[in-house]
Amino acid sequence: MQHSTFASNTKSPPDNDFLVNAGKAVEKVITSEEAYHDLADSLTGATSDAYIKPLLASSEEFEEVNKIPIPQPILSQMEGIQARCFMGVFPEIGRAWLTIDHRLFIWNYTNPRNIFEYADQDQIITSVAIIKPKPNIFSDKINYVLVIATPLQVVLLGLTATPTDLKIFATDLTTSADDVIMKKIVGTEDGRIFMIGGDANVYEFVYRYSALWHGPKGHIECKTSSFYTKYLPFAVSSNHIKVKSLAVDNERKILYLMSSSSIEAIYLGDRTNNYTPIAKNTTIVETAIQMCRQHSRLYQPDAFELESLHVISEAESKRIHLMAITTAGFRLYFSLYRDGFRNTMMNTSTNTPNALEFGHIRIPPPNESQPQMTALVRGTYYDCGVCLSIKTKNDDVDTIVVTSAVPSHLPSPQQNTTSLFYNPAQISSRPTYAESTETVDTKAKALSLSETRTDFRGKRAMKELSQQISDPPRQFIAVTTQHITFYNKLRPVDVLLKILKKQNRVLMDEQKEYSAFFDRYGQKEACAMCLSIICNTADTDIKSKATRVFFEFGGAPTPANSLQVPGNHLGQVIGQTGVNYSGKHDGLLLYLARMVAPVWKLPVFANCVQDPNSSILYVKAQRLLSDARLNLDRLKAFMDENRGFHDNANISDPRFQATDRRKLELDLAEQKSVRELYVLLSQCNNIVYFIEFLLNSNLHSLLDSNVFPEEYLRYLLNLDINTMLTTVHGRELARELVISCIGKYGANDSHTSFDVVSSQLKQWGCPYFTQNDILFFKGMEHIRHVIAAESEYERRVSLQRSLDYFKQAAAIISHKKMEGIRGIYLQYAFHIGLVELALERAQKIDPQNFALLALQAPQDSDEVKNGFLQARDESYTFALDAVDDAYLLKLNPIPAGRTPVADPNVHFRMVIDAALGSTDMLFHFKLYQWFMRRNLRDELMKTNTPYLITYFEDYISDEKNSLEFLWQYYRNSGDCAKAAQCLHSLAFSTSNPISLEDRTNYLTLAKVNIQSKSSNQFISDYEITKFIEEVEQNLETALLQVRMRNTLNSSQDPEARVAADELNTSLFTTQELLEQYGSRFQVLAPIVIKQMI
């Protein structure tokens, strides 16, 4: 994609520096937000116990949002009978389940009207689970396998579930349980099923498809002891642990087995041995006591009896892999690698697990309301930083203790603190893992805990601060003996919204709540949350409150060398120095970065080459762009409503009257930076609209049509919003895309208006493209209409309109684009338009006419002036192409496919007149050269242009050609005196070889011209007389020289012939002839004597 440096449509727009600065700031924030924070880096030391009080009441931050009772038809079947019952939920399919002896009931826990009953068993059901099926075993309509265990057998059923329907299919997969009561069933992502038996062994239900038996077959295998231990109990290995819980790590292919005091890790990913023990830790209790003792904490061994296992996902940590919760609520953290807690350089993606290292203990928060109460944990749930534990409150009610990680930037308490809570203003250099804690009553006995969205398990964003109010909060399910209760875990932004919604508060109390919130999370994050609420609520009162809080509590810029404001960590936008921006500024930057992050580096056109309708990535890109557009629209609306936040300061601004000049400088520096962010926001918003328009315009059809060169296409497919906004190359590619769309909509078979693209850009008020860009696009639309027009009148009108737009945008039209325009204009005989456009472009490229200075004084020129000279020359080429093409049309038949010209001679004359009508001296010089190349010397002499004489006098290096042209030009124009002067100069010219006869003829013609009656028009009679005498004398000498040359030339003397050649090269004076030649050669004696008489 070659183009002239000085004639390119890639010239940076005025706001380009703004965009680069703001783009770098956004890039910095996005990089920081995407940085991976490993849990192991926070869990430093052997123990930790930092907890923070919630800003609201526990029941408000862990908020009950729904409570659904057990369906009455099921409860009625339990009345008056004694039965074994088990209950739980299948959040994967949105169902609850309950067993009454041998019957299983399943219902939708949000709409319990339809109850499914399974009663095919005659034995008490002891355990139920749903598992993802193994691939290629069942039909595609089976989404899950329902595993039902009784003392006699384990049954696998196929299950298909939708929000409104549930279907169960028999599979013939049933195997004997050998009187082992299966207490717990878990499954892996690839369909393996593991169970804990009443004998504390682990069993696997192995099933596969067997062609021999015409269907799937299965059996149970004991994984923790051999088959004969059932009959020889004394043969049980001493290494066998009594398993009470299982956990599956699907990411790392690990199965964990837990007893009351030990844990074993099993590797499931080995193809040759898919059940490979890795390590076993049997000294957990002893190690825990020792770790606590080292930090002056003393606990009894029963405090570390293991209750449950929970996998630490890779989203949380690559070095910590497992958490065990004890009955006393301690959380114990393990790594699958030796020294995994301390070795920050470990590459866990390639290393094989080799240990089960116990490295950290999280001390449970004490019970504030009942400090002496030490209730045991008897049910837990954990995923991605949130831990729920069931504790007994009394015989009728349980409590749920909720702990969740808080932002890592919060200051830490003093090391080894034993207090439950600490003041966030307390500063320490040691990073600490802090959590908030809440306790809520369940109003019944709790049975189990889970989360509604299991598809996000292990994949949730670890940073709650980055979540927006528009995103749903995490929702948890507590199954109790009476209800299924749903709780929302409020994020910081939800807490702020709840504070904003409070009514009838004393102003001082309201201010204290806002201050506490900003102190907790910092000005930057709190302001970003205000923007999230402002941009995602329709409640005008809430929006108004959030706006007020944003500006009142967002702080002010401070000098860079002053104390850093807590929470203000973004620094300065590139290009500003000496300023720590306020929370308002950094909050805006942070929120903007979060809104554009999903699409900032997204290759938006990468999936357009093939059919996008079959591309999941294409659909995902469209969804991300749509979400980004909505968010940016709302943020821009906020900025437009608060223009004082970002508009350039006016001299009438009261701040200019302030006496504190330093504060004024800081405010103006921040306002300038906010302005840069606003420009970026506006253009980013436009570019998202533009990309959506392209995608909706079936861009893939253009990319598949070989319209673009391969190299260009490669760049295009990697193009992202960041590149399009902050680089010249990205903008050039964006312009090419616009032109491609113009071509599509301007095609003959298009049923839409030919100016649909520019209309869309105008509708968006698109500042991404400059005004010149828009004018150029309009010109291109008319060019496309020229091609598609059905009448000559339409074509002529569109050609003229295209020229009008192109001339206005001439400064940004690249050489390559001019080539395309030239082709169309010549094809449709719009030669005059091409001349006008080329000359307009040259003038706008070099409005100060530096090129002329470079030509007039090349010794004083520099690279810049020479560059402008080259750029003008390139532009003149297009005008000369038009002139040359019109000339050829006069000489030759009109080529096929070209618009016919009624009278080629008249047409050529009109084109020449248009070119000669220019006031551009440099172009005239180029045009004169064209005349001379085409041997149109006589035509050129007929022109009456102000620069012709200057050109031939000053810029023609060949003196003979210059004077030859000038004397004839003067003669034709009636100025015989000047013609005579030129002829006289020609006679004595030394720049070119001129024969003696020609020199003599020039003198003769000079005498004739000077004696012409009209020659005295611009010269006095006296001057004419003197000039005639000089010419006659020169002519007489020249004739003498001719006679002497001829005489010498006829001599047989070689030296005489050499002298004759000398006399033929230039004119001599009479004295020179006599002294240098007359005295040397005897043959010249008669001529000399005659001359002296």
N, C-alpha and C positions, 0 to 999 in steps of 0.2 A: 504494500500500500504506500507507494512513494508519493511524496508531495513536497512542494517547495517550503523551505523553512519560513519564508516571509509571506507565503501565499497559501496558508493552510487554514482549514476550518477547524484546526485543533488549538487555536489560540485560547489561552486561559481566560475565562470570564473574570469580571471584576471581583467576584466573591470567592475566587478559587483559593486564595490564601486562607480565607475564613474556613473554607471547607477542609482544607488540609489540616489546619490546626485543630478544628473540632473533630475531624475524623480520627486524628491520632489520639485525642483524648478518649473518644468512644472506644477505639481499639484497645487502649490501655485498660479501660474498665472491663470490657468484655473478657480480655485475657485474664484479668484478676478474678472475675466471676467464675470463669471456667477452670481456674486452677484447681488441681486435685488436692484436697486436704485429707490426709490420712488420719484416721482415728488414733493410730499409734503415736502420732506426733503430739496429740493432746493428752493421752493417758501416760504422762510421764511419772516416774517414781513407782513405788510399789502399791501405794494406795491413793485414793482421792475421795473427797467428800464435799465439794463445793456445790451448794444449792442456793437458789435465789427464789425469794417469795414471788408469787404471781402478783401482777398489778391489780387484778380483779379477784373476786372471790373464786375459790376452786370450782364451784358449780357453774360459774360464768365462763371460765377459760376451758373447762372440760364440760361442754354444754350438752345436756340431754335434749335431743331434738325430736325423738319419737319413742313411743313405748307401745308395743303390740302384744296383747295378751295371747296366751296359748289358745287356739281355737276351742270354742265351747264344745263342739262335737267330740273332740278328743278328750277333753276333761270329763265329759259325761261318761265316757267308757271306763274311766279310772275310779269313778265313785263306787264305794261299797266293796271294793275288791283289793286284795293284796297282790301286788305285781312287781316284777323287776322292770324298772324303767331307766332308760338312758336318753339323753337329749343333747342336741348340738345343732350346728348350722353348717350348711355348705355354701359359703359366700361366693364360690366360683360360679354357682348357678342361681344365686339369690333365693335359696330355699333353707327352711329349717326342717329338722327331723326329730322324731321321738319314737322310742320303742316301748311297747307294752308287752312284756313277755316275748312272744314269737312274732308279734306284728310290728311292722314298720310304717310310720306315717310321715309323709313328706308334703310340705306346703310352702307356697310363696309367702315369705314373711312380711312382704309389703302389701299383699293382697290375699289373705288367707281363706278366701271363699272356696277354692278348689283344693281338696285334700286327696292326695294319692295314698292308697293303702296297699301294702305288700304283705300278704299273709300266707305265702306258700310254704313257710317253714313250720315245723311242729316243735322245734326246740327254741329255748330262750335265746334271743339275739343278744350277744355280748358286746359286739363292736360293729361299727359301720363307718365306711369311708368312701369317698369318690376319688378315683385316680385317673390320670390321663392314660389312655390305652397305648399299648405298644403299636408301633406302625405296622401296617400290612397284616394285621390279625383280624380286625373286624371291618365291617363296611364303613364307608365314609360318613354315613349319617349318625354313627355312634360317636358322641363327643367325649364321653367319660365312661369309666368302668365303675359300677357300684359294687363294692366289696362288702359282703355280709358274712359275719362270723357267728357260728353257734358252737356249743361244745362238741358237736359231732362233725361238722363240716364247714368249709368255707366256700361261698358261692360268689361267682362273678356274673354280673348282669350288665348288659349294655344300656346306656342311658343317653337320651337326647333331651335337651332342655332349651326352651325359649322363655322369654318373660311371661308368656301366656299359656305355655303347654309343656307337659312333661310326659315322656314316653320311656318305658323300660322294656328291654328285650332279653329273652332267654338266650344263653350262649352255650349251654352244655358244659360250661367250665365249672365243675364242682369237684372238690376233693375232700378227703377225710381229714378231720382235725385231730384224730386219735385222742379224743377226750382232753385236748389241750384248749383251755379257754383263752382265746386271743383277746387281750385287753386293749391293745392299741394297734392301729394300722396306719402306715404312711406309704407314700408312693413317690417315685422319682419322675422327672420330666419325660424320661424315655419309657415310662410304663412299668418299671419294676415295682413289686409290692413286697414290703417288709412288715412283719408283725411281731409284737411282743406277746409271748405266751404266759399263761399263769405260772409256768415253771421258771420264769425269768430268762428264758432263752429267746433268741431271735430267729424267726422263721421267714423264709421267702416263698411266696407263691410263684412258682415258675410255670409260665404258660407260653405256648408257641403254637404256630400253625403246623399241623402234621398232614402231609399229603397222603400218608399211608392210612391214617385213620379218618381221612375225609373231613378235616375240620380242626379247630384248635383243641389242644390237650394241655392239661396242667397237673402239677403235683406240688406238694409242700416239701421244702428242704430246711432242716435245722442248720443254722449257720454258726452257732456258738458251742455246739457239742456234737459228738458222733452219735450214730443211730443206736449203738449198743449201750450207751449210758442210761437209757431208759430202763434197761433190764439189769444193768450192773452199776448201780448208783455209786459204788465205791471207786469206780473207774473215772469219775468226773475229774477233769484237770483242775489243779489248784489255781490256774490262771483264769479260769472262767469267772466272769463277773455276772452278778445277778442284775440283769438289765431291767430298768424301770421306765426308761424313756429313750426315744430315738429322735434324731434330727437329720434331715437330708440337705446337703449343700449341692444344689444342681449345677451351680456355676463351676465348682471345682471337682465335681463327681466324688463327693465324700459322704459316707454314712457314719454318723456318730452314735455310739452306744453308751448309755449312762446308767450307772448304779448309784447307790446313795453316796458313794465316796470316790468313785473312779470313772474315767471316761476313756473310751477306745475309739480311734479313728480308723475307718476302713476305706480303702480306695476302690471305687467302682468303675474307673475309666479304662482299666487294662483290658484289651480285647482278648488276651490269652487267659487271663485270670481276673474275672470281673468281681472278685471279692478278695481284695488283698489287704490284710492288716498293715497299717502304717506304724502306729505307736499307741501305747497305752500309758495313761498317767494314773497311778494308784496311790500317790502321796499328796493328793490335793489338800486334804484336811490339814496335815502336818505343815505343808508349805504355806498355807493360808495363815495359820496361827503364827508361824515364824515371821512372815511378811508384815503382819499387823504388829507383832511385838517390836520389830525394828523401828516402828513409828509410834511407840508408846501406846499401843492399843492392845488390850487384852480381851480375848473372847474364848468362850468354851467351844470344844470340838463340835457340839451339836449345832452351833450356829452356821456351820459349813456343810451341813447335810444337803446334798444336791437335790433340787426339786425339778428343774427343767433345763432344756438346752435350746439355744437359739443361734442360728447362723448369722455371722456378720458378713454382709454382702460386700462385693468388690466396690460398690458405690461408696461404702464407708471406709473400707481399709483393704489394703493389699497385704498387710503384714499381720493383722489380727483377723482370726477366722471364726472364732467360736466364743460365745458367752454362755456361761452356766449360772443359773440363779439358784440360790440356796433357800432353804425353808425360812431362814431369818431375813431374807431379802438382800443378801450380799450378791453382787454380780462379779463373777470371776471371768477373766479374759484369757484366751489361749491363742497360740500361734502354731501353725503346722510346720514351722521352721525353727531350727536352733538359732537362738539369738535374734529371733524375728522382731522383738520389740525394740531393739537398739540398732539393728543394722538397717539404716535408712537407704542404703544402696542396693539392697537385695532385689534381684530380678525374680519375682515369684512366678512370672509367666513361663519361664523356661526351667526353673528348678523343680525337682520332684519333692513333694512333702516328705519330711524325714523325722518329724518329732511331733509332740503335743506339749508345747512349752507353756507353762502357767506363768503369766507375767504381770498381772495387775488385778487389784481388788477395788471395786467401787463400793464404798461404805453406804448402807441404806440411810435415807433421811429418817431421823427419829420422829416419833409421833408427837406433834406439838400439843394436840388437844389432850392426849393421854400419855404423858412421858413415861410412865411406869409400865405401860402396856407393851408387850412384845408378841403381838399376834404373828402366827406363822403364815407364810405364803403358801397357798395351795392351788394356785392357777395363775399362769402368766402368759403374756404375749409380748413380742418384741419385733420391731422392724424399723430399720433406718432411723435410729436415734430416739424413738419413742418406746417406752417400756410401761406395760400395764401389769399390775399384780393384784390378785384377790387376797384380801385378808379378812379374817372373821372379826366382826364387831360385837355381835352377840348371837344368841341362838336363832334369831329371825332375820338378821340383816348383816350383810357384808359391806366392806368398803373396797373401792378400787383406788390404788395408789398409782398416780401417773407421774412419770418423770420423762423429761424431754430435753435434749441438748439445746443450749442457748447460744447466741452468736459468739464466735471464737474471739471477737475483738473486745469483749467485755473484760474489764480488769479483774484480776484474780485476788482471792483472799490471801492472808499471810499463810505461809507454808505450815502444814500440820495443824491447821486450825481445827478445833473440835466443835465450833459453833455451827449451827445448821445454816444460818443465813449470814450474808455479809453485805456491806454497803458498796454499790457499784462505783462509787467515787474513790474507793480505796485502790491505789495503784501499786502494781507489783510488776517486776520485769519478767517473772516466771509465767509462762502460758499455762493456764489451768482449764481443765475440762469442767465446765459448770453446767448445771441443769436446773430447770424450774421443776417444782413439784406441786402437785395438787392431789387432794383426797376427796372423793365423792362417795356418797352412800348409794347402794343399789336398791334399797327398800325391799330386798328379798335376798334369799341365799343364791349366790352366784355360782354357776356351773362351769362356764368357759368364756374365753375372750377371743375375739378375732377382729378382722378388718374387712370392710365391704369390698374394696378393690384389691383382690388378690393378684390381679394381672400386673399391678405395680410393685409387688413384693420384691424387695431388693433392688428396685430401680428408681426409688423416689429421690427427689432433690434433697440433699442433705441440708441445704441452707434455707431455712424457713423465711429468712428475711427477703430472699429474692422472689418469693411467691406473691402473686398479685391477688387483689380482692376478687377479680373475675374468675380466678381458678378455685374450684371447690376445695374446701378443707378436708383433711383426712377424717374419715368416719369409722368409728369402731362399734363393735357389737358385743354386748354383754348378755349372755343367756342366763336367765335366772329361773327359779322354780315357778315363777308366775308370768314372767314377761320376757320378751326379747326387746332389749333397750338399745337405742342408737344414740351415740355420743359424737359430737363434733369436737375435735381438738383444735381450738382456736390458735391461729398463727398471730404474730405481732400485728399484722395489718388488720386482722379481724378484731383484735383487742382495741386498736385505735378506733375502728368503726363503732364498736360498742360504746366507747367513751364518748364519741361524737353524738351518739344517739340519745345519750342521757338527757333527761328533761328536768326542769325545775331545780336547777342547782344554783347555789350561791356562787357568784362570779369568782370569789377567791378559791373556793373548792375546785371549781372547774379549771382555773389556772394551775392549781397544784397538780391536778391529774395530768394535764398536758405536759407540765414541766417534768413530772416523774417519768412519763413515757419517753420524752426526749432525752432525759438523763440515762434511761435504761438502754436505749438503742442508738443514741447519738443523733446529732442534727441531720447528718447526711441521710441515714437510713429512714429516720422519722419523716423527713421531708419527701423522700421518695414514696413512702407509704401514703402520705397526704395526696400526692399526685395520683397514686393508684386509685384511691377512693374518689377523688375529684373526677377522674376520667372514666369511672365505671359505675357511677350512680346516677339515677335520674331524679333523686330527691334534691330539690334545689336548696332546701335548708341545710342538709348535710354537706352538699357541695360548697355552700357559702361558708359554713363553719370550717371545713377542711382548708379552704383557701385562706381564711383568716389565720388559722393556726400555722399554715405554711409560711406566711409572711411574718407573723409575730414571733414565732419561735425558731425561725430559720437562721437567726444570727446575722452577723455582718462580717465582711472581709476584714482580715487583720494583716499586719506586716508579717512577712515570712519569718522574721527573726523573733517574733513574739511567741508566747506559749501556745502550742497547738491546741485548737479546740477539740475536745473529745469527739471522736466519730468522724472528724473531717480528715479523711486519709487519701483523698484523690489528688491532692497537690494542685498544680496549676496546669491549665491548658498550654500546650507547647506554644512558645512565643511570648508568654507573659512571665515576668520574674518579679520576685519580691512581694508576692501576694499569697496568702492563704485564703482561698475563697470561702464564702459562707456556706452553711448547710443548705440554703436555698439553691445556690449555684450547683453544689455537688450533688444535691438530691435530684435536681433536674437532669444533670449529666448521667447519674446512675439510673434513673428511671428510663431516660431515652435509650441508654445502652441496653437495658434489659428488654425494651420493646423491640429493638432492631436486631438483637443478638441472634434470634432464630434464622434470620435471613441475611445477616451482614456478610457472611462468607458462603452463603448458599449459591452454588452454581445453578442459577435459575433456569438456564436453557439447556442444561446437560441432558435432559431426558426428552428433548423436542425432536431429535433426529428420527426416532422411530415413532410408531403410532402411540401418542400419549395416552389414549384411552385405555390401553392395556398396561400402563406403567403406574405402579403403586407410588413410586417416587415422584412422578409428575403430579399426581393427585395430592400427595403430601406437600409438595412445593406450593401448589395453588392454595392449599389451606393455610399454610404458614404465611404466605403473602397476604391473604385476605385478613387474617388476624392482625398482622403487622399494620396493614392499612387502617383498620378500624382503630387500633390503639394510637397510631400516629395522628389520625384525624382528631381524636379527642384531645390529645396533648396539644396539638396546634390550636384547637379551639380555646383551650385554657390560656395559652400564650397570647392569642389574639385578644382575649378579654382582659389581659393584664399587660398591656403594651409598655407601661412604665417599667416593667421588669427587664425589658430587653431593647426597647427602641433607643436609637442613638440620642444621647443627651442633648438638649437644646439649651442655648445660652440663657433662656428665660427660666430654666430650671432653678428652683430656690436653693438647690445645693451649691450653686455657683456663688451664692452670697455668703456661704458659710466661712467662718474664720479659720476652721481647722482644714488647712490645705491638704494635709496628709490623708485625712479621712476622705476628702473629696477625690483625691487621686486613687485611693483604694476602691471607692464606689464606682468610679468611672472605669477602672480596670476590670472590675467584675462585670459591669454592664456591657462592656465590649466583649468579654468572653461569653456572656449569656447570649449576646447578639450572634456570635459565631455559632453557638449551639442552635439558635433559632433558625439561622440560614440552613444549617445542616438538616434540621428537622423538616423544614419546608421542602427542601429539595429531595430529601429521602422519601417524604410522603409522595411527592410527584413521581419519583422514579418507580415507586411501588405501583402506583396507578398505571404508569406507562407499561411496566412489565406485565401487569394483569391484562392490559389491553392487547399486548403482543400475543400473550398466550391464548387469549380468547379469539384472536384473529387467525388461529390455525398456523402459528409460526412454523410448526414442523413441516408444513407443506412447502414453505419457502426454503427451509434448510435442506429438505430432501431434493430440491429442484436444481441443484448444482448452480444456484445463483451466486454463491459465495466461493471464492478460492479456498483451497484446502487449508492453507495457513491461516486465513481469516476465520474459517469455520472452527479451527482448533482453539483460537483465542476466544471466540464467541461462546463455545461450549463450556469454557472455564470462567466465564464472566460472572462476577458477583456484584452486589450492590456497593460494597466498599470500593471496588475498582471503578465502578461507574461514577461514583460521587467524587472521589478524591484524586483521580488521575486523568491526565489529558487523554491518554490512550483509551481509557474507559469511556470517556465522553465521545470520542471519535467512533467507537464501536456502537454506542447508543444512537448516534446520528445515522450510522449505516442501517441500523435496524428500522429507524423511522422511514428512511428512504425505501427500504425493502417493502414496508407496509404500504407506502404510497404507491409503489409499483403494483402491489396486489390489488388495492382498491381502485386503481386507475386502469386496470386491465379492461379489455373490450368486453369480457363476459361478466364483469362485476355489475351487480344490481344496486350498488350503493353509490352515494354521491362521491365524486372524485376528490372532494376536499374533506372527507370524513376524518382524516388523521389530524390535520391542523385544527379542525373544529373541536376535536377531543382535547387537544393540547390547550386550546383557548379556554375551553370549558373548565379545565383543571386550574387555570391561571398558573401555568407551569413555569416556575422560575428556574427549574433545572436547565431548561434550554434558554439561551439568550434570545433577545428580540431578533437579532440577526439570524439565529437558527430558525426561528419561526418563519421569518420572511423567506429564507432559503427553502424551507419545506413547502411553503405556499407556491413558490416558483416551480418546485419539482412537481407539485400536484398539477399545475397548469401544463407543464411539459408532458406529463402522462395523459392529460386530457387532449393535448395536441395529437398524440398518437391514436387515441380512441375516438376523436371527433369524427362525425359523419359528414359535416359540411365544411367547405373551404372557409366560410365566414367564421364558424366556430373556431376553426384552426387558427385563423389570423388573429382573432381576438385573444385566444389563449396564448399564442406566441408573444403578443405584445404585453399581456399581463404578466407572463412569466418573466419577461425582460424587466418590467417595472419592479417586481419583487427582487429579482437577482441583483439589479443595480443597487437597491437599498442594502442588500446583504453582501455586496461584492467583496468586502474586506475579509470575509471568512471562507470564501469559496476556494477550495484547494485546486491545485493544478489538475489532479485526477478528475475532480468534478467538472472542471472546465472542459476537459476532453470530452466528457459525456454530453455536456450542453452543446459543444461545438458540433458533435455528430448530428444531434437533432436539428439544430438551427440550419446547418448546411443542407440536411436532407429536405427540409421544407423551405429552402431558399430564403431564409431569414438572415442574409448576410449582414445587413445593416445592423440588426440586433446584436449579432456577434461582435461587430466592430465596437458598438457603443458599450457593450458589457465589458469587453476586454480593456477598453480605455478607462472606464469607471473603476474597474478592479485595480488597475495600475495606480490610479490616483489615490484610492483609499488605502492601498498597501503602503504607499509612500506619500502621505499628505504634505510633508514638509519638503518634498522634492530633494531629498538627500542624494538621489541617484544622479541628478544633474550636477551637483557639486562634485561627485566622484568623477564624472566625465570631464568637467571643466578643469579640475585641478587634481589629476590622478596622483600627483606627488604628495598631496596633502590628504588623500583619502585614507580610510581605515576599513576594518573588516565590516563594520556595520553599514557604512555607506556603500561599500562594494556589494554587500548582500542585497541592499535595496535596489541597486543597479541591476543585479542579476534577476531579482524578482520582477522588476518592471519589464526587462527584456523577455522573460518567460510569458508575461501577460500580453505583451505586444505581439507575440507569436500568433496568438489566436486571432487578433485583428487582421494580421497579414495573411493568415490562412483564409479568412473570409474574402479578402481582396483577391487573392490568388485563385480561389475557387471560382469567384465570379468572372475572372478573366478567362479561365479555361472554359467556362460555360459559353463564352462568346466565340471561342475557337472550335469547340467540339460539340458533338451531339450530347444532349442531356442524358446522363446514365440512367439505367433502369432503376425504378423505385424512388427516384427523386421527383420532387414537385416541379412541373414544367414552368419555364419563365416565358412570358409573352414576347418580350423583345430583349434578348441577352445583351445587346449593345447598350440599350437604355438602362438596363438593370446594372450593368457594370459601371456605367457613368454615375449612377446614383450611389453605388457603394463607394466609388472613388471620392465623390464629393463629400460623403459622410466622413470618410477617413481624413480628407484634407481639411475638413471643417474643424478638426480638433485643434486646440490651443496647446497641446502637449508637444514641446519642442523635441524631446527625446523620441517620441513616436514618429514625428515628421522625419527625423533622421533615418529611422528604420524604414519608413515608407519610401523615402528617396532611394534607399539601397535596393528595395524591391523593384522599383522602376528600372534601375540600372541593370539588375540581374535579368530582368525580362526584356532587355534591349528596347526599352520604351523611353529612350532619351528624348526623343522629340516630343512625346506626350508630357514628359516631366517639364520640359522647357515652356510648355504652354500653361503650366499651372502658375497661379499667382499666390504664393504662400510667403509668409513673413520670415521663414527660417531657411529658405532654399539657399540664399547667398551666404548666410552664416555657415551653413553646413559645408558648402563647397570651398569657402575661403579658409575655415578653421579646422575642419574635421576630416578632410580628404588628404591622406598622406601622399598620394601620387600627385605631384604638382602639375604635371602635364595634363592629366585627366581633369583636374580641377579647373585649370585655366582654359582648356579646350571647351569645357561646358560653359564656363562663365562668359567667355567672349561671344559665344553664340547666343547665350541667354540675353546678354546685354544688347546684342545686335537686333534680336527678335523683338525686344521690348523698346527699341528705339534709342537706347543710350549708347551711341556709337563711340563717344569719347572713352567710356569705360571699357567698351569692347576693344578699342585701340590700345588702351593700357594693358589689358590682358594679353593681347597679341604681342605687344612689345616685350612683356615679361616672358611669354612663351619663347620668344626668339633667343632670349639670353638664359633660359632655364638650364640648370645643371643636374636636376634630379633624375632625369631620364635621358637615354640616348635619343637625340633628335638630329636628323641629317641636316647638312648645310642647306640643301634645297628647301627643306621645310622651314628652317629658320628664316631663310630669305623670303619665302612666301608669307610667313607671319609678319615680317616687317612690311612687306608690300601691302598686305591686308590692313595692317595698322595704319599705313599712310592713307589708304582708301577711306577707312572709317573715320579717321580724325579730320579728313577733309570734307566729310559729309556735311551737308547744310544743317542737319539737325544736331550736329555734334556740339554746337556751342550752347546747348540748352542748359548744361550744368557747369560750364567752365568758361572762363573769360577768353576774349579774343587773343589777348597777350599770351595767355598760357597755351592756347591752341597753336599760335605762331611758333612759340618756343618748342613745343612738342613736335611740330611738323619738321622744324629744322633738325631736331635730334634724330627723328626717324629717318629723314632723308640722308643725313650723314651716316647713320648706322647702315642704311640700305646700300649706300655707295661703297662703304667699307666691305659689306657682305658680298657685294658683287665682285670687288677686287679679290676677295678671298676665294671666290668661286673660280675666277680665272687662274689664280695661282695654283689652286688645288688641281684643276684640270690639267694644267701644264705639267705639274709634278707627276701626276698620275700617268701621263703619256710617256714619261721618261723611262729609259731602261735601267736607270740607276736605282738599286734596291733602297738606298737611303732616301731617295726622293719619293719613292712610293710610301715609305713609312711616314714621311712628312706630310704627304697628301692625306693619309688616314687621320693624322692629327688635326689637320685643318678641317676635317669633316665632322669633328665632334663638338665643337663650340665656336662661338664668334670671337674674333680678335680685333684689337684696335689697329688702325693703319700703321702706327709706329711699331707695334709688335710684329706685324706682318713683314715690314721692311727689315727690321733688325734681326728677327729670329729666322726668317726664311729667305728674304730677298738677298741678303749678303752671303748666305750659305750656298745657294744653288745658282750656278751660272746660267742655267736654263731660264731663270726668272728675270734675267737682266733686262730684256726688252720691256717687260711689264713694269719693272721698277723705274726705268728711265721715263717711260710714258707717264707714270704716276707723278714723277717729280717735275715734269715740264709744266 
